[in-house]
């Protein structure tokens, strides 16, 4: 009788152990790198928490962290062959890379002084964010909720690279295409003729924005079930987390230009047709964007702003990610970001971040466009927008202005 009980107990324990192993190895990207340290985790790094500063993990989290760290020795470094391939760069001739040639970028080594300035800049950006998140007098929707209160679908902008211990929250219209390319190269989540991509610019745009390419927090539920939130919390504590932001009004102008001034069939069907009907009183609109453009039927910037301010918009469909507020995409008051980059200082910030992540010898950030939408254009774009609308629009995006240190555009908000 005793032997039978021992046998049953053994079977139960073995079953539990096998289930945990399946959970650990289910992620084919590699989920065991919870203790992979970057420069952010070193005690001397200013403004960054060390392991000793973290609060004790809940029992389940602690158990999972210990279990998953057991295979770190086997997977904690990039295979030497792969690393060499990444260092070699693109297989395509440099001269044939048109995108690279028509852009301007400074590949020179940044001085220690620049690094020091960047370090101070990061401290200031993080201080601003944390102070306003903690300021009870400054409120905005969803500010007070906890990380556990965030619905799964709102975590889809958090891309994870388990190979290097990095989490990136992408914000559309803030160089996110090229940052996604960087994440693909680092995580080796996409192959070209059986070999991982080595140069970000080699990755076709349609693959970059294919959701199946990236491991995001929202996908954890399909992989880990009820353990998902525990694993997220562990990775958020151990991994380096970064995002890039942009002046909110300039980002809106950029979104309008790319989605409504160019022929975009998807955005014409989903957004332009309703806007033209509601705000320009058009009926019997063409069925395709090409026909509409030929007939001179385009959404105006005024139509777009009216759409954003219309209370019916959010009730029917939540804001599209291209104009959704950054605080709703990346949850900066619930997630303690280690690095905050800005599009206005993209070249410097990108080079510094890759250096801090210790991946600057594996790749370079793709050169930036010279003709990015400039903040100096704001007055021209908003010239025909009524003052009351501009003030309402600022309130709609105020949290993004304040949290990320962008000055209030007083020139647009007063007569």
N, C-alpha and C positions, 0 to 999 in steps of 0.2 A: 504493500500500500504506500509506504514511504517512497519507494523507488518510483512509483507511478506519479506521485506528486512532484518529485524532483524533475522527472522527465517533462511533465506538463509545464513546470516553471521554466525549465531550460528552453522549451519551445517558445514560450511567451517572450522571454528575454531576447532570444535570437531573432524573433520576428520584429520586435521593437528596434533592435540594432540594425536590421536590414532596411527597415523603413527609413530610419535616420540616414543610412548610407545612400539610399535612393534620393532622398531630399538633397543631400550634399552634392551628389554628382549629377543631378538632373540638369543643372545648368551647364550646357556644353561650352559656354564661354569661359567658365572657371570661377567658382564661387568661394574659393578657399582663401582669398587674399585679404582677409580682414585685418591682418596686422602688418600689411605692407606699408612701410613708412616712407613718406616723402619729406621734403624739407619743411613742410608745414608742421610735422609732428615732432620736430626737434625742440627741446626745451628752450634754446636760445632764440627761437624765431619770435619776434615781437607780435603781440596781439593774437597769437594762436594758442589754443589750449593744448596742454600736454596730457598724456594718459593719466597722470596723477590727479589732474584737475577734474576729470570726468566723474560724474556721479556713478555710484555702483549700479550695475545693470540689474534688471529684474532677474529672478532665478532662471527663467526660461532663456532669456537673452544670454546670460552668462554661460549656461550650459551649451547653447548653440555656438557661442563664440569659441569656447574651448574645443568643442568637437570639430568645428570647421577649421580651426587653426592647426589641427593635427597633420593636415596634408600640405601645409605651407612650404615645407622644405622641398617637396616634390615639384611645386608649381610656382614658387615665388618670383622666379626670374624668367625673362624672355629667353627662349632657346637661342644659343649662340648663332646658329645658322640664320634664324629669322632676324636677329638683331643686325647681323651683317648685311642682310638684304635691305633692311630698312635704311641703313646708313648710306648704302650705295645710291639711293635716290631713284628717280624715274627711269624706266626702260626706254622712254621716248626721247628723241633728240631734243636738246634744249632749244635749238633754233626753231623747232616746229611747234613749240608750245606758245601759241598766239596769245592766250590769256595771260601768260607770264610776261610776255614781251611788251604788251600794251599797258601794263600797270607799273606804277612806281613804288619801290620799296627799298628800304635801307637795310642791306644785309651786314653792315659793319658791326663789329663787336661793341656792345654797349659798355661804357666805362663804369667803374665802381661808383662814381658820383651819380650816374643815372640810376643805378641799382638802389642807391641810398634814397634818392628822391622817390623812386617807385615804392620803396618800403614805407616811407612816410605817407605817401599818397594812399596806400592800402589801409594803413592804420586809421587815417582820417575818414575814408569812405566807410569802413566797418564801424567806426565810432558813431558816425552820423546815423547809420542804419539802426544800430542797436539802441541809441538814445531815443529815437522816435518810436521804435517798437515798444520801448518801455514807458513812453510818455502817455499817461492815461488821458491827458487833455487832447491828444491828437488821435482821432478815431477815423476808421474807414471800415467798410464791410469786410467781414471774415478776420479782422485783426485779432480778436480775442480767442478764437478757437484754437484748439491744440492740434498737434500733428495727426493724432488719431481721428480727429473730426473731419479731416480732409477726405473727400470721396475718392475712390480709386481712380476714376477717370480724370481727376484733376492732377494726377501724378504722372501723366504721360509725357511731360516735358523734361523729366529727369532721366537723363541717359547715363548708364553705368558702364564703366570700363573696369572690369575686375582684374585685368592683367596688371594694371598700374595703380589701382586704388583711387579712381577718379570718378566724380559725379559731376555732370554738366547739365545745367538747366538752360535749354535753348529758348531764345526769344526771337520770333520771326521779325525780320527787318533789322536785325542787329548782328550781321555777319554770321548768322546761324548756319548757312549752307556750308561755309568753309570750316566752321567749328565742328559741324557734324562729320565733315570729311576727315578732320584730325582725329576724331573719336573712332571712326572706322579703321583708320590706319593703326591706331594704338591698340584697339581691341581685336584687330585681325578678324573682324566679323564679316568681311566680304573678300572673296577671292577673284583674281583675274588670271584665268587659265591655270587654276590650281595653286596659285601663289598669292599671298596677301598683298593688297595694294601697299606701295611704299611711298608714293608721292600723292598727297591729298588732291592735287589738281587733276590727276589721272582718273579720278572716280567720277563717272557720269552723273549729272545732276539728278536724273530720274532714279538712280540707285540711292543717292544721298537722302532723298525725302521719302523713300520707301520705308514704311513703319516696321516692316519685318526685319530690316537690317539692324535695328538698334534694340538693345536691352533696356527697357524703361521700367520704372517702378510699377507702373500699371500692369505690366506683364508678370510681375511677381506672383499675382494671385493665381494665374494658370500654372505656375511652376511649383509654388510652395504651399498653396492653400492657406490654412490658418496660421502657418509660421511666417507669412509674408511680412506683417508689420514688425515682428521681432527682427527679422533679417534686415529690413529697411533701417530700423533704428541703429543696429550694429554698424551698418555701412555708413550711415550718416555721422556716426561718432568717429569712425576710423578712417574714412576716406577723405580726400581733399575735394571740396565742393566749390564750384565756381559758376559764375554767370556773367554775361555782358549786357549792359543796359544802354539806353540812348535817350536823348531829350524827347519826352513824350509827344510833343506837338510835331517835331520833325519826323518822328517815327510814323505818325499818322499821315503826314504828307507823302513820305516814302511809300507807305502801304497803298495810298490812293494812286500814286503814279504807276506803280507796278501792276496793280490789279484792275484799274479802270481806264488808264490812259493807253494801255497796251491791249491787244486782242487776247483776252483770256476767256475761253468758252465757259469754263466752270463758274467763274465769278460773274460772268454775264447772266447765266441762267439762275444762279442762286441769289445774287444780290442786285445786280444792275437792273434787271427787269422789274422787280418789286420797287426799287427806288424811283425809276423813271415813271412808273404808274402812280406811286403815292405822292411824289414831290414835284413832278414835272407835268402831271396830268396827261401823260401819253397813253394811248390805247392802240391795240392792234400792232404791237411791236414785232419787229423781225424775229424769226426763230433762232437765228445764229448771230454771234457777235460780229462776224465779218459783214453780214448784211447791214447790221445796225451801224457800224462804223462808216460804211459806204453811204448810208443815208444821213450821216451826221448826227446820229443819236448816241450821245455819250452821257454818262453820269457826270454831273458837275461836282466840283469840290463842295459847293453849297448843299447839293443833294446829299452828299456823303456825311457832312456834319449834321444835317437835319436827321439823317438816319441814326446816327450815333446818339443823338439827344432824345429821339422819339422813345417814350416809355414803353411803347408796344414792342420795340425791337427785342429787348431782353426777354420779354414774356413769350414771344414766339420762338426765338432761337437765341441761345447765348452768343455773346460777341465771338466772331471768328478770331482765331489765334493771332492773325496779323494786326488786329487792332484791340485785342483784349489787353487789359492793363497788366503790367509786368508782375504786380503783386499777386494777381490771380493766377498767373502762369507758374511762378517760382516760389511763392509762399515765403518771402524773406523774413517774416516775423516768427515763423515756425521752424525754419531751417537756418542754421548758423553757418552762413557761407564763409569760406576761408579766403576767397578772392573775388573782388568785384571789379570787372573791367568795364570800360566805356568805349563806345564806338568812336567818340571824339578823340580818343587817344589810343585807338586800336593797335597801331603798329608797335608802339612802345609797350603797351600792356600785354599784347600777345607774346612778344619776345621775352618779356620778364616772366610771364606765367610759365611758358615752356621750360625756361631755365629753372624755375623753382620746382617744377614737377620732375626735373632731371630727365626730360625727354627731348631736349633741344638738339642733342646729337643724333636723334632718330629721325627727326623731321623738322621742317620749317613751316611756319604759318603762311598760307597762300597770300601773295601780295594783295594789298587793298586797292579798291577803286579810287582813282583820283577825283571822280565826279560824284562823290557821295552827296546826297541832299544836304545842303548847308543850312545852318540855323539862321543865317542872315536872310534867307528867303521867306521866313515866317510872315513878316509884315505884308509882303506881296500876296502870299497865299491867303491870308486872312483879311485882306483889304475889303472884300465884299461880304464878309461874314458879319452879321449884326453883333454889336457889342454884347448884348444880353446872351447871345448864343456862345460867344467866346468865354464869357464868365461861367456859364453852365458847363462848358467843355472842360474848363480848368478844374472845376469842382469834381468832374467825373474822373480826371486823371491826376488830381492833386496828390494822392498818396505816392504815385511814381515820382513826381517832382520832388517831394519832400524826402522820401526815404533814400533816394539816390543822389541827393545833393544838387539838384538842378534848380537854378534861380527861378523865382516866379516871374513870368513874362509880363511885367507891369505895363510895358508899352502896348500890349495887345488887350489889356484888361481895363484900360481907362480911356476916356474920350480924348 
